[in-house]
Amino acid sequence: MEATCASPGYYFGNRFILDRAPTAETLDGWIARYRECFAWRSVEYPAVLTWFEPDGESVNAGTFETEVETLFVAPGDGEILPSSLKGCRIIVFSNARHWQQLVELECAAYQSGEAFTQWRASAFRALMDGESGAYYHEGVARFAGVITKEERRGCGLATHLITDLLLRMRRRAHTVVIAAHTRSNAASLYARIGFTPFLYSHSLVIHLT
C-alpha cells in the first residue's frame, strides 16, 4: 500500500491516501502507522484514511462508516450556459473584510474550527497577493470552497458564480473538476449545472485520543 504524509484536503498533513479500502484486519495497522507519522498532532486533528472507488456506496471498515465525496468533471465548452441572474456583481477579494467574511462563512458551514479556518484563509490570501491564486496543471483545473449564506440560498448566486468561473477557466483548462460530499446540496447543484460524476473518494475520519 502507498500512503502520503500530507495531502491538500480540508485538514492539512493528516491524511493517508491508500491504494485500496482498509479492512477490519488492516485498520489497526494503518492507525498505528498514522500515530507514528503524526504523533505530534494526533490529538489536534483526526486521522483521515482516503481511497478511491468507481461507485459511491458507503462501506464499513471495522466499526467505522466511510464519508463519501463525489468527484465531478465540468461540462464541455458548448454545454456551459452563462447565468442570467440580474443585479449580481462578482468581485475579487481586495481587503481584510472580504477575507474575514470567508472565515465567517466557512466557520458556519464546516466544523474545522476558527483557528484552522483563519490559518487557511491567510494561506489563500498570500497566494492571491502573490498572483498565484489560479493554478493550472497540464490543462486541468479545480475550484473549491463555494459557500452561500444560509439566508441567501436558493437565489441562484452559486450557479451564477460557478458558471462565470467555468467560462473563465475554460480559457486555460480543457478539464475542470470539483469534489462535493455525496448527496449534499452542493453535489445536487453541480449535477444541475451539468457536472458529471467520474470517481468517488471514500474516507474514514477517526478521532484519536
PyMOL commands that place a pseudoatom at each C-alpha (Angstrom):
pseudoatom trace, name=CA, resn=MET, resi=1, chain=A, elem=C, hetatm=0, pos=[0.000, 0.000, 0.000]
pseudoatom trace, name=CA, resn=GLU, resi=2, chain=A, elem=C, hetatm=0, pos=[1.095, 3.553, -0.682]
pseudoatom trace, name=CA, resn=ALA, resi=3, chain=A, elem=C, hetatm=0, pos=[0.426, 6.480, 1.644]
pseudoatom trace, name=CA, resn=THR, resi=4, chain=A, elem=C, hetatm=0, pos=[1.363, 10.137, 1.800]
pseudoatom trace, name=CA, resn=CYS, resi=5, chain=A, elem=C, hetatm=0, pos=[2.149, 12.136, 4.926]
pseudoatom trace, name=CA, resn=ALA, resi=6, chain=A, elem=C, hetatm=0, pos=[0.420, 15.246, 3.566]
pseudoatom trace, name=CA, resn=SER, resi=7, chain=A, elem=C, hetatm=0, pos=[-2.460, 15.971, 1.246]
pseudoatom trace, name=CA, resn=PRO, resi=8, chain=A, elem=C, hetatm=0, pos=[-4.334, 19.171, 0.318]
pseudoatom trace, name=CA, resn=GLY, resi=9, chain=A, elem=C, hetatm=0, pos=[-7.540, 18.058, 1.984]
pseudoatom trace, name=CA, resn=TYR, resi=10, chain=A, elem=C, hetatm=0, pos=[-9.718, 20.007, 4.395]
pseudoatom trace, name=CA, resn=TYR, resi=11, chain=A, elem=C, hetatm=0, pos=[-7.223, 19.141, 7.122]
pseudoatom trace, name=CA, resn=PHE, resi=12, chain=A, elem=C, hetatm=0, pos=[-3.609, 19.619, 6.104]
pseudoatom trace, name=CA, resn=GLY, resi=13, chain=A, elem=C, hetatm=0, pos=[-0.988, 16.973, 6.812]
pseudoatom trace, name=CA, resn=ASN, resi=14, chain=A, elem=C, hetatm=0, pos=[-3.176, 14.351, 8.469]
pseudoatom trace, name=CA, resn=ARG, resi=15, chain=A, elem=C, hetatm=0, pos=[-4.378, 12.240, 5.566]
pseudoatom trace, name=CA, resn=PHE, resi=16, chain=A, elem=C, hetatm=0, pos=[-3.168, 8.915, 4.202]
pseudoatom trace, name=CA, resn=ILE, resi=17, chain=A, elem=C, hetatm=0, pos=[-4.058, 8.173, 0.579]
pseudoatom trace, name=CA, resn=LEU, resi=18, chain=A, elem=C, hetatm=0, pos=[-4.470, 4.384, 0.269]
pseudoatom trace, name=CA, resn=ASP, resi=19, chain=A, elem=C, hetatm=0, pos=[-4.500, 2.298, -2.896]
pseudoatom trace, name=CA, resn=ARG, resi=20, chain=A, elem=C, hetatm=0, pos=[-7.432, 0.218, -1.613]
pseudoatom trace, name=CA, resn=ALA, resi=21, chain=A, elem=C, hetatm=0, pos=[-10.016, 0.242, 1.142]
pseudoatom trace, name=CA, resn=PRO, resi=22, chain=A, elem=C, hetatm=0, pos=[-8.773, -0.678, 4.613]
pseudoatom trace, name=CA, resn=THR, resi=23, chain=A, elem=C, hetatm=0, pos=[-10.289, -3.780, 6.141]
pseudoatom trace, name=CA, resn=ALA, resi=24, chain=A, elem=C, hetatm=0, pos=[-11.008, -4.762, 9.723]
pseudoatom trace, name=CA, resn=GLU, resi=25, chain=A, elem=C, hetatm=0, pos=[-7.752, -6.746, 9.576]
pseudoatom trace, name=CA, resn=THR, resi=26, chain=A, elem=C, hetatm=0, pos=[-5.572, -3.878, 8.251]
pseudoatom trace, name=CA, resn=LEU, resi=27, chain=A, elem=C, hetatm=0, pos=[-7.207, -0.924, 10.019]
pseudoatom trace, name=CA, resn=ASP, resi=28, chain=A, elem=C, hetatm=0, pos=[-5.248, -1.231, 13.272]
pseudoatom trace, name=CA, resn=GLY, resi=29, chain=A, elem=C, hetatm=0, pos=[-2.022, -1.251, 11.266]
pseudoatom trace, name=CA, resn=TRP, resi=30, chain=A, elem=C, hetatm=0, pos=[-2.954, 1.941, 9.418]
pseudoatom trace, name=CA, resn=ILE, resi=31, chain=A, elem=C, hetatm=0, pos=[-3.889, 3.690, 12.679]
pseudoatom trace, name=CA, resn=ALA, resi=32, chain=A, elem=C, hetatm=0, pos=[-0.552, 2.654, 14.191]
pseudoatom trace, name=CA, resn=ARG, resi=33, chain=A, elem=C, hetatm=0, pos=[1.232, 3.981, 11.081]
pseudoatom trace, name=CA, resn=TYR, resi=34, chain=A, elem=C, hetatm=0, pos=[-0.693, 7.241, 11.379]
pseudoatom trace, name=CA, resn=ARG, resi=35, chain=A, elem=C, hetatm=0, pos=[0.283, 7.633, 15.031]
pseudoatom trace, name=CA, resn=GLU, resi=36, chain=A, elem=C, hetatm=0, pos=[3.904, 7.059, 14.041]
pseudoatom trace, name=CA, resn=CYS, resi=37, chain=A, elem=C, hetatm=0, pos=[3.864, 9.715, 11.290]
pseudoatom trace, name=CA, resn=PHE, resi=38, chain=A, elem=C, hetatm=0, pos=[1.688, 12.298, 13.044]
pseudoatom trace, name=CA, resn=ALA, resi=39, chain=A, elem=C, hetatm=0, pos=[2.416, 11.745, 16.725]
pseudoatom trace, name=CA, resn=TRP, resi=40, chain=A, elem=C, hetatm=0, pos=[2.920, 15.486, 17.206]
pseudoatom trace, name=CA, resn=ARG, resi=41, chain=A, elem=C, hetatm=0, pos=[-0.655, 16.316, 16.114]
pseudoatom trace, name=CA, resn=SER, resi=42, chain=A, elem=C, hetatm=0, pos=[-2.675, 13.115, 16.596]
pseudoatom trace, name=CA, resn=VAL, resi=43, chain=A, elem=C, hetatm=0, pos=[-4.925, 14.662, 19.248]
pseudoatom trace, name=CA, resn=GLU, resi=44, chain=A, elem=C, hetatm=0, pos=[-5.404, 18.023, 17.497]
pseudoatom trace, name=CA, resn=TYR, resi=45, chain=A, elem=C, hetatm=0, pos=[-6.721, 16.553, 14.242]
pseudoatom trace, name=CA, resn=PRO, resi=46, chain=A, elem=C, hetatm=0, pos=[-8.482, 13.289, 13.385]
pseudoatom trace, name=CA, resn=ALA, resi=47, chain=A, elem=C, hetatm=0, pos=[-6.793, 10.619, 11.298]
pseudoatom trace, name=CA, resn=VAL, resi=48, chain=A, elem=C, hetatm=0, pos=[-8.127, 10.556, 7.736]
pseudoatom trace, name=CA, resn=LEU, resi=49, chain=A, elem=C, hetatm=0, pos=[-7.685, 7.445, 5.572]
pseudoatom trace, name=CA, resn=THR, resi=50, chain=A, elem=C, hetatm=0, pos=[-8.773, 8.021, 1.970]
pseudoatom trace, name=CA, resn=TRP, resi=51, chain=A, elem=C, hetatm=0, pos=[-9.065, 5.788, -1.086]
pseudoatom trace, name=CA, resn=PHE, resi=52, chain=A, elem=C, hetatm=0, pos=[-10.934, 5.960, -4.397]
pseudoatom trace, name=CA, resn=GLU, resi=53, chain=A, elem=C, hetatm=0, pos=[-13.716, 3.769, -5.804]
pseudoatom trace, name=CA, resn=PRO, resi=54, chain=A, elem=C, hetatm=0, pos=[-15.730, 3.763, -9.050]
pseudoatom trace, name=CA, resn=ASP, resi=55, chain=A, elem=C, hetatm=0, pos=[-19.006, 3.899, -7.079]
pseudoatom trace, name=CA, resn=GLY, resi=56, chain=A, elem=C, hetatm=0, pos=[-20.285, 5.948, -4.177]
pseudoatom trace, name=CA, resn=GLU, resi=57, chain=A, elem=C, hetatm=0, pos=[-21.802, 3.314, -1.926]
pseudoatom trace, name=CA, resn=SER, resi=58, chain=A, elem=C, hetatm=0, pos=[-20.673, 3.857, 1.653]
pseudoatom trace, name=CA, resn=VAL, resi=59, chain=A, elem=C, hetatm=0, pos=[-18.967, 0.853, 3.254]
pseudoatom trace, name=CA, resn=ASN, resi=60, chain=A, elem=C, hetatm=0, pos=[-17.865, -0.111, 6.737]
pseudoatom trace, name=CA, resn=ALA, resi=61, chain=A, elem=C, hetatm=0, pos=[-14.276, -0.744, 7.771]
pseudoatom trace, name=CA, resn=GLY, resi=62, chain=A, elem=C, hetatm=0, pos=[-14.150, -2.179, 11.238]
pseudoatom trace, name=CA, resn=THR, resi=63, chain=A, elem=C, hetatm=0, pos=[-16.683, -0.172, 13.231]
pseudoatom trace, name=CA, resn=PHE, resi=64, chain=A, elem=C, hetatm=0, pos=[-16.270, 2.981, 11.124]
pseudoatom trace, name=CA, resn=GLU, resi=65, chain=A, elem=C, hetatm=0, pos=[-18.521, 4.109, 8.296]
pseudoatom trace, name=CA, resn=THR, resi=66, chain=A, elem=C, hetatm=0, pos=[-16.960, 5.964, 5.402]
pseudoatom trace, name=CA, resn=GLU, resi=67, chain=A, elem=C, hetatm=0, pos=[-17.591, 9.540, 4.339]
pseudoatom trace, name=CA, resn=VAL, resi=68, chain=A, elem=C, hetatm=0, pos=[-18.004, 9.737, 0.566]
pseudoatom trace, name=CA, resn=GLU, resi=69, chain=A, elem=C, hetatm=0, pos=[-17.219, 12.604, -1.786]
pseudoatom trace, name=CA, resn=THR, resi=70, chain=A, elem=C, hetatm=0, pos=[-18.167, 12.675, -5.449]
pseudoatom trace, name=CA, resn=LEU, resi=71, chain=A, elem=C, hetatm=0, pos=[-15.528, 13.880, -7.901]
pseudoatom trace, name=CA, resn=PHE, resi=72, chain=A, elem=C, hetatm=0, pos=[-17.214, 15.721, -10.770]
pseudoatom trace, name=CA, resn=VAL, resi=73, chain=A, elem=C, hetatm=0, pos=[-15.948, 16.874, -14.162]
pseudoatom trace, name=CA, resn=ALA, resi=74, chain=A, elem=C, hetatm=0, pos=[-17.406, 20.064, -15.617]
pseudoatom trace, name=CA, resn=PRO, resi=75, chain=A, elem=C, hetatm=0, pos=[-19.494, 20.118, -18.806]
pseudoatom trace, name=CA, resn=GLY, resi=76, chain=A, elem=C, hetatm=0, pos=[-17.854, 20.802, -22.148]
pseudoatom trace, name=CA, resn=ASP, resi=77, chain=A, elem=C, hetatm=0, pos=[-17.467, 24.268, -23.660]
pseudoatom trace, name=CA, resn=GLY, resi=78, chain=A, elem=C, hetatm=0, pos=[-20.718, 24.272, -25.617]
pseudoatom trace, name=CA, resn=GLU, resi=79, chain=A, elem=C, hetatm=0, pos=[-22.694, 22.994, -22.613]
pseudoatom trace, name=CA, resn=ILE, resi=80, chain=A, elem=C, hetatm=0, pos=[-21.809, 25.858, -20.248]
pseudoatom trace, name=CA, resn=LEU, resi=81, chain=A, elem=C, hetatm=0, pos=[-24.618, 28.423, -20.285]
pseudoatom trace, name=CA, resn=PRO, resi=82, chain=A, elem=C, hetatm=0, pos=[-23.962, 31.853, -18.735]
pseudoatom trace, name=CA, resn=SER, resi=83, chain=A, elem=C, hetatm=0, pos=[-26.221, 32.628, -15.780]
pseudoatom trace, name=CA, resn=SER, resi=84, chain=A, elem=C, hetatm=0, pos=[-28.996, 35.150, -16.368]
pseudoatom trace, name=CA, resn=LEU, resi=85, chain=A, elem=C, hetatm=0, pos=[-29.107, 36.333, -12.744]
pseudoatom trace, name=CA, resn=LYS, resi=86, chain=A, elem=C, hetatm=0, pos=[-29.680, 40.086, -12.659]
pseudoatom trace, name=CA, resn=GLY, resi=87, chain=A, elem=C, hetatm=0, pos=[-28.235, 42.604, -10.234]
pseudoatom trace, name=CA, resn=CYS, resi=88, chain=A, elem=C, hetatm=0, pos=[-25.335, 40.372, -9.149]
pseudoatom trace, name=CA, resn=ARG, resi=89, chain=A, elem=C, hetatm=0, pos=[-21.728, 41.547, -9.330]
pseudoatom trace, name=CA, resn=ILE, resi=90, chain=A, elem=C, hetatm=0, pos=[-18.682, 39.285, -8.928]
pseudoatom trace, name=CA, resn=ILE, resi=91, chain=A, elem=C, hetatm=0, pos=[-15.671, 40.901, -7.248]
pseudoatom trace, name=CA, resn=VAL, resi=92, chain=A, elem=C, hetatm=0, pos=[-12.131, 39.837, -6.383]
pseudoatom trace, name=CA, resn=PHE, resi=93, chain=A, elem=C, hetatm=0, pos=[-11.162, 39.878, -2.705]
pseudoatom trace, name=CA, resn=SER, resi=94, chain=A, elem=C, hetatm=0, pos=[-9.309, 43.142, -2.111]
pseudoatom trace, name=CA, resn=ASN, resi=95, chain=A, elem=C, hetatm=0, pos=[-9.379, 43.911, 1.615]
pseudoatom trace, name=CA, resn=ALA, resi=96, chain=A, elem=C, hetatm=0, pos=[-9.277, 42.317, 5.053]
pseudoatom trace, name=CA, resn=ARG, resi=97, chain=A, elem=C, hetatm=0, pos=[-13.067, 42.425, 5.432]
pseudoatom trace, name=CA, resn=HIS, resi=98, chain=A, elem=C, hetatm=0, pos=[-13.505, 40.150, 2.404]
pseudoatom trace, name=CA, resn=TRP, resi=99, chain=A, elem=C, hetatm=0, pos=[-11.199, 37.540, 3.947]
pseudoatom trace, name=CA, resn=GLN, resi=100, chain=A, elem=C, hetatm=0, pos=[-12.941, 37.796, 7.313]
pseudoatom trace, name=CA, resn=GLN, resi=101, chain=A, elem=C, hetatm=0, pos=[-16.257, 37.126, 5.566]
pseudoatom trace, name=CA, resn=LEU, resi=102, chain=A, elem=C, hetatm=0, pos=[-14.717, 33.958, 4.128]
pseudoatom trace, name=CA, resn=VAL, resi=103, chain=A, elem=C, hetatm=0, pos=[-13.680, 32.836, 7.617]
pseudoatom trace, name=CA, resn=GLU, resi=104, chain=A, elem=C, hetatm=0, pos=[-17.178, 33.524, 8.966]
pseudoatom trace, name=CA, resn=LEU, resi=105, chain=A, elem=C, hetatm=0, pos=[-18.808, 31.617, 6.105]
pseudoatom trace, name=CA, resn=GLU, resi=106, chain=A, elem=C, hetatm=0, pos=[-16.517, 28.605, 6.500]
pseudoatom trace, name=CA, resn=CYS, resi=107, chain=A, elem=C, hetatm=0, pos=[-16.943, 28.508, 10.280]
pseudoatom trace, name=CA, resn=ALA, resi=108, chain=A, elem=C, hetatm=0, pos=[-20.721, 28.497, 9.799]
pseudoatom trace, name=CA, resn=ALA, resi=109, chain=A, elem=C, hetatm=0, pos=[-20.604, 25.796, 7.109]
pseudoatom trace, name=CA, resn=TYR, resi=110, chain=A, elem=C, hetatm=0, pos=[-17.890, 23.457, 8.396]
pseudoatom trace, name=CA, resn=GLN, resi=111, chain=A, elem=C, hetatm=0, pos=[-16.550, 22.135, 11.690]
pseudoatom trace, name=CA, resn=SER, resi=112, chain=A, elem=C, hetatm=0, pos=[-12.867, 22.891, 11.109]
pseudoatom trace, name=CA, resn=GLY, resi=113, chain=A, elem=C, hetatm=0, pos=[-12.581, 25.447, 13.927]
pseudoatom trace, name=CA, resn=GLU, resi=114, chain=A, elem=C, hetatm=0, pos=[-11.836, 29.172, 13.703]
pseudoatom trace, name=CA, resn=ALA, resi=115, chain=A, elem=C, hetatm=0, pos=[-8.070, 28.885, 14.298]
pseudoatom trace, name=CA, resn=PHE, resi=116, chain=A, elem=C, hetatm=0, pos=[-7.641, 26.464, 11.399]
pseudoatom trace, name=CA, resn=THR, resi=117, chain=A, elem=C, hetatm=0, pos=[-10.000, 28.462, 9.171]
pseudoatom trace, name=CA, resn=GLN, resi=118, chain=A, elem=C, hetatm=0, pos=[-8.120, 31.706, 9.887]
pseudoatom trace, name=CA, resn=TRP, resi=119, chain=A, elem=C, hetatm=0, pos=[-4.838, 29.976, 9.085]
pseudoatom trace, name=CA, resn=ARG, resi=120, chain=A, elem=C, hetatm=0, pos=[-6.141, 28.583, 5.789]
pseudoatom trace, name=CA, resn=ALA, resi=121, chain=A, elem=C, hetatm=0, pos=[-7.623, 31.951, 4.787]
pseudoatom trace, name=CA, resn=SER, resi=122, chain=A, elem=C, hetatm=0, pos=[-4.261, 33.615, 5.421]
pseudoatom trace, name=CA, resn=ALA, resi=123, chain=A, elem=C, hetatm=0, pos=[-2.591, 30.991, 3.205]
pseudoatom trace, name=CA, resn=PHE, resi=124, chain=A, elem=C, hetatm=0, pos=[-5.116, 31.633, 0.415]
pseudoatom trace, name=CA, resn=ARG, resi=125, chain=A, elem=C, hetatm=0, pos=[-4.617, 35.382, 0.784]
pseudoatom trace, name=CA, resn=ALA, resi=126, chain=A, elem=C, hetatm=0, pos=[-0.853, 35.000, 0.481]
pseudoatom trace, name=CA, resn=LEU, resi=127, chain=A, elem=C, hetatm=0, pos=[-1.366, 33.102, -2.789]
pseudoatom trace, name=CA, resn=MET, resi=128, chain=A, elem=C, hetatm=0, pos=[-3.709, 35.781, -4.116]
pseudoatom trace, name=CA, resn=ASP, resi=129, chain=A, elem=C, hetatm=0, pos=[-1.390, 38.612, -3.087]
pseudoatom trace, name=CA, resn=GLY, resi=130, chain=A, elem=C, hetatm=0, pos=[1.443, 36.791, -4.831]
pseudoatom trace, name=CA, resn=GLU, resi=131, chain=A, elem=C, hetatm=0, pos=[-0.672, 36.495, -8.006]
pseudoatom trace, name=CA, resn=SER, resi=132, chain=A, elem=C, hetatm=0, pos=[-0.698, 32.697, -7.638]
pseudoatom trace, name=CA, resn=GLY, resi=133, chain=A, elem=C, hetatm=0, pos=[-4.371, 32.274, -6.815]
pseudoatom trace, name=CA, resn=ALA, resi=134, chain=A, elem=C, hetatm=0, pos=[-5.068, 30.383, -10.065]
pseudoatom trace, name=CA, resn=TYR, resi=135, chain=A, elem=C, hetatm=0, pos=[-3.143, 27.174, -10.723]
pseudoatom trace, name=CA, resn=TYR, resi=136, chain=A, elem=C, hetatm=0, pos=[-3.451, 25.018, -13.831]
pseudoatom trace, name=CA, resn=HIS, resi=137, chain=A, elem=C, hetatm=0, pos=[-1.682, 21.690, -14.368]
pseudoatom trace, name=CA, resn=GLU, resi=138, chain=A, elem=C, hetatm=0, pos=[-1.475, 20.236, -17.853]
pseudoatom trace, name=CA, resn=GLY, resi=139, chain=A, elem=C, hetatm=0, pos=[-4.805, 21.762, -18.820]
pseudoatom trace, name=CA, resn=VAL, resi=140, chain=A, elem=C, hetatm=0, pos=[-6.614, 20.585, -15.681]
pseudoatom trace, name=CA, resn=ALA, resi=141, chain=A, elem=C, hetatm=0, pos=[-8.057, 22.941, -13.061]
pseudoatom trace, name=CA, resn=ARG, resi=142, chain=A, elem=C, hetatm=0, pos=[-10.065, 22.557, -9.883]
pseudoatom trace, name=CA, resn=PHE, resi=143, chain=A, elem=C, hetatm=0, pos=[-12.083, 25.012, -7.846]
pseudoatom trace, name=CA, resn=ALA, resi=144, chain=A, elem=C, hetatm=0, pos=[-13.316, 24.607, -4.291]
pseudoatom trace, name=CA, resn=GLY, resi=145, chain=A, elem=C, hetatm=0, pos=[-14.998, 26.375, -1.410]
pseudoatom trace, name=CA, resn=VAL, resi=146, chain=A, elem=C, hetatm=0, pos=[-18.299, 27.549, -2.916]
pseudoatom trace, name=CA, resn=ILE, resi=147, chain=A, elem=C, hetatm=0, pos=[-20.354, 28.677, 0.090]
pseudoatom trace, name=CA, resn=THR, resi=148, chain=A, elem=C, hetatm=0, pos=[-23.595, 30.675, 0.280]
pseudoatom trace, name=CA, resn=LYS, resi=149, chain=A, elem=C, hetatm=0, pos=[-25.044, 32.220, 3.428]
pseudoatom trace, name=CA, resn=GLU, resi=150, chain=A, elem=C, hetatm=0, pos=[-27.993, 30.164, 4.600]
pseudoatom trace, name=CA, resn=GLU, resi=151, chain=A, elem=C, hetatm=0, pos=[-30.455, 33.037, 4.222]
pseudoatom trace, name=CA, resn=ARG, resi=152, chain=A, elem=C, hetatm=0, pos=[-29.352, 33.682, 0.616]
pseudoatom trace, name=CA, resn=ARG, resi=153, chain=A, elem=C, hetatm=0, pos=[-29.529, 30.087, -0.623]
pseudoatom trace, name=CA, resn=GLY, resi=154, chain=A, elem=C, hetatm=0, pos=[-31.907, 29.219, -3.442]
pseudoatom trace, name=CA, resn=CYS, resi=155, chain=A, elem=C, hetatm=0, pos=[-31.467, 32.586, -5.175]
pseudoatom trace, name=CA, resn=GLY, resi=156, chain=A, elem=C, hetatm=0, pos=[-29.127, 31.365, -7.906]
pseudoatom trace, name=CA, resn=LEU, resi=157, chain=A, elem=C, hetatm=0, pos=[-25.985, 33.027, -6.517]
pseudoatom trace, name=CA, resn=ALA, resi=158, chain=A, elem=C, hetatm=0, pos=[-23.839, 29.874, -6.524]
pseudoatom trace, name=CA, resn=THR, resi=159, chain=A, elem=C, hetatm=0, pos=[-24.969, 28.922, -10.030]
pseudoatom trace, name=CA, resn=HIS, resi=160, chain=A, elem=C, hetatm=0, pos=[-24.106, 32.429, -11.259]
pseudoatom trace, name=CA, resn=LEU, resi=161, chain=A, elem=C, hetatm=0, pos=[-20.641, 32.320, -9.667]
pseudoatom trace, name=CA, resn=ILE, resi=162, chain=A, elem=C, hetatm=0, pos=[-19.805, 28.794, -10.855]
pseudoatom trace, name=CA, resn=THR, resi=163, chain=A, elem=C, hetatm=0, pos=[-20.866, 29.308, -14.471]
pseudoatom trace, name=CA, resn=ASP, resi=164, chain=A, elem=C, hetatm=0, pos=[-18.932, 32.581, -14.650]
pseudoatom trace, name=CA, resn=LEU, resi=165, chain=A, elem=C, hetatm=0, pos=[-15.890, 30.852, -13.174]
pseudoatom trace, name=CA, resn=LEU, resi=166, chain=A, elem=C, hetatm=0, pos=[-16.148, 27.929, -15.595]
pseudoatom trace, name=CA, resn=LEU, resi=167, chain=A, elem=C, hetatm=0, pos=[-16.237, 30.234, -18.607]
pseudoatom trace, name=CA, resn=ARG, resi=168, chain=A, elem=C, hetatm=0, pos=[-13.096, 31.975, -17.334]
pseudoatom trace, name=CA, resn=MET, resi=169, chain=A, elem=C, hetatm=0, pos=[-11.257, 28.738, -16.510]
pseudoatom trace, name=CA, resn=ARG, resi=170, chain=A, elem=C, hetatm=0, pos=[-12.043, 27.232, -19.914]
pseudoatom trace, name=CA, resn=ARG, resi=171, chain=A, elem=C, hetatm=0, pos=[-9.712, 29.794, -21.468]
pseudoatom trace, name=CA, resn=ARG, resi=172, chain=A, elem=C, hetatm=0, pos=[-6.768, 27.922, -19.928]
pseudoatom trace, name=CA, resn=ALA, resi=173, chain=A, elem=C, hetatm=0, pos=[-8.076, 24.459, -18.989]
pseudoatom trace, name=CA, resn=HIS, resi=174, chain=A, elem=C, hetatm=0, pos=[-9.695, 21.712, -21.038]
pseudoatom trace, name=CA, resn=THR, resi=175, chain=A, elem=C, hetatm=0, pos=[-10.845, 19.865, -17.894]
pseudoatom trace, name=CA, resn=VAL, resi=176, chain=A, elem=C, hetatm=0, pos=[-12.308, 21.349, -14.720]
pseudoatom trace, name=CA, resn=VAL, resi=177, chain=A, elem=C, hetatm=0, pos=[-13.060, 19.178, -11.674]
pseudoatom trace, name=CA, resn=ILE, resi=178, chain=A, elem=C, hetatm=0, pos=[-14.702, 19.662, -8.292]
pseudoatom trace, name=CA, resn=ALA, resi=179, chain=A, elem=C, hetatm=0, pos=[-15.425, 17.466, -5.261]
pseudoatom trace, name=CA, resn=ALA, resi=180, chain=A, elem=C, hetatm=0, pos=[-18.500, 17.532, -3.015]
pseudoatom trace, name=CA, resn=HIS, resi=181, chain=A, elem=C, hetatm=0, pos=[-19.930, 15.309, -0.329]
pseudoatom trace, name=CA, resn=THR, resi=182, chain=A, elem=C, hetatm=0, pos=[-22.156, 12.749, -1.996]
pseudoatom trace, name=CA, resn=ARG, resi=183, chain=A, elem=C, hetatm=0, pos=[-25.887, 13.511, -1.631]
pseudoatom trace, name=CA, resn=SER, resi=184, chain=A, elem=C, hetatm=0, pos=[-25.125, 17.025, -0.345]
pseudoatom trace, name=CA, resn=ASN, resi=185, chain=A, elem=C, hetatm=0, pos=[-26.785, 20.193, -1.593]
pseudoatom trace, name=CA, resn=ALA, resi=186, chain=A, elem=C, hetatm=0, pos=[-23.508, 21.102, -3.318]
pseudoatom trace, name=CA, resn=ALA, resi=187, chain=A, elem=C, hetatm=0, pos=[-23.428, 17.789, -5.209]
pseudoatom trace, name=CA, resn=SER, resi=188, chain=A, elem=C, hetatm=0, pos=[-27.020, 18.364, -6.351]
pseudoatom trace, name=CA, resn=LEU, resi=189, chain=A, elem=C, hetatm=0, pos=[-26.121, 21.871, -7.505]
pseudoatom trace, name=CA, resn=TYR, resi=190, chain=A, elem=C, hetatm=0, pos=[-23.157, 20.679, -9.578]
pseudoatom trace, name=CA, resn=ALA, resi=191, chain=A, elem=C, hetatm=0, pos=[-25.300, 17.973, -11.169]
pseudoatom trace, name=CA, resn=ARG, resi=192, chain=A, elem=C, hetatm=0, pos=[-27.962, 20.541, -12.136]
pseudoatom trace, name=CA, resn=ILE, resi=193, chain=A, elem=C, hetatm=0, pos=[-25.324, 22.738, -13.766]
pseudoatom trace, name=CA, resn=GLY, resi=194, chain=A, elem=C, hetatm=0, pos=[-24.158, 19.756, -15.820]
pseudoatom trace, name=CA, resn=PHE, resi=195, chain=A, elem=C, hetatm=0, pos=[-21.194, 18.315, -13.904]
pseudoatom trace, name=CA, resn=THR, resi=196, chain=A, elem=C, hetatm=0, pos=[-20.737, 14.545, -14.317]
pseudoatom trace, name=CA, resn=PRO, resi=197, chain=A, elem=C, hetatm=0, pos=[-19.506, 12.163, -11.579]
pseudoatom trace, name=CA, resn=PHE, resi=198, chain=A, elem=C, hetatm=0, pos=[-16.391, 10.219, -12.573]
pseudoatom trace, name=CA, resn=LEU, resi=199, chain=A, elem=C, hetatm=0, pos=[-14.916, 8.888, -9.299]
pseudoatom trace, name=CA, resn=TYR, resi=200, chain=A, elem=C, hetatm=0, pos=[-15.704, 8.658, -5.589]
pseudoatom trace, name=CA, resn=SER, resi=201, chain=A, elem=C, hetatm=0, pos=[-13.395, 9.483, -2.688]
pseudoatom trace, name=CA, resn=HIS, resi=202, chain=A, elem=C, hetatm=0, pos=[-14.029, 7.372, 0.433]
pseudoatom trace, name=CA, resn=SER, resi=203, chain=A, elem=C, hetatm=0, pos=[-12.614, 8.483, 3.771]
pseudoatom trace, name=CA, resn=LEU, resi=204, chain=A, elem=C, hetatm=0, pos=[-12.516, 7.181, 7.311]
pseudoatom trace, name=CA, resn=VAL, resi=205, chain=A, elem=C, hetatm=0, pos=[-12.286, 10.045, 9.800]
pseudoatom trace, name=CA, resn=ILE, resi=206, chain=A, elem=C, hetatm=0, pos=[-11.001, 8.602, 13.070]
pseudoatom trace, name=CA, resn=HIS, resi=207, chain=A, elem=C, hetatm=0, pos=[-10.833, 10.776, 16.196]
pseudoatom trace, name=CA, resn=LEU, resi=208, chain=A, elem=C, hetatm=0, pos=[-7.886, 9.578, 18.220]
pseudoatom trace, name=CA, resn=THR, resi=209, chain=A, elem=C, hetatm=0, pos=[-7.491, 10.008, 21.948]
for i in range(1, 209): cmd.bond("trace and resi %d" % i, "trace and resi %d" % (i + 1))
show_as sticks, trace
zoom trace
